[in-house]
Amino acid sequence: MSAYVIVDLTPKDAGKLQEYGALAAETLKPFGGEFLTKGLIEVLHGTAPFLNKAILVFPDREKAAA
């Protein structure tokens, strides 16, 4: 069963986040992982403590934990 990792973040340096984002996908490949989506969020109701979100998917929980 697929496993999802959800990351909430507010970057302090947008440039560094872009650099990291460009390289991060490669680190997921050995575990069968990939980004489903990543980027700025749009708050439809209320407020959000984080400005960005990334959702990663892996083949199973063990691969996600690795």
N, C-alpha and C positions, 0 to 999 in steps of 0.2 A: 504494500500500500504506500502511496506517495506520502512524503513528509514535507511540510512547509515550515520555513523559518521566516518570521516577520521581524523586520528591523525598523525601529523608529529612531530618527536622529534629527538633530539640528546642527548643521555644520558650522564651525567657527571660521572656516576658510573655504569658500566655494571653489576656488581654484584647485586646492588640494583634493577636494572631494571629486572633482572631475578627473584628476590624475588617478586617484584610487579606483574610481568606477571603471575606468578604461582597462585597468589591470586585474581587477577583482574577478571578473568572469573566468579568466584562465585558472584561477586557484580552485574554482568549483568543479572543473572538468574531471579531475581524477576521481571525484566522488559521485560523478553522474549528475551533478547539480547545475542549475542554470537560474538566471534571473527571470522571473515571470514579469515583473515590472519594477521600476525604481524611479524616484523623482519627487518633485514637489507635490504636496497634497492640496486638495481643495476642501476647505471646511464648509459643509453645507448647513450645519446647525451647531451653535455653541462655539467653543474654542478648542484648540488642540495644543498640547504641550510640545509637540514636535512638528517641524516644517516639512520633513522628508520621510518617505517610507520606501522600503525595499521588500519585495516578497520573493523568496528563493524556493525552488522546488527540488527535491531529491527523490531518488527511487524508493527509499525507505528510511525509517528512523535511524538505523545504524549508520547509514551513509551521511545523513545530516549531522549526526553527533560527531562523526569522525572529522 
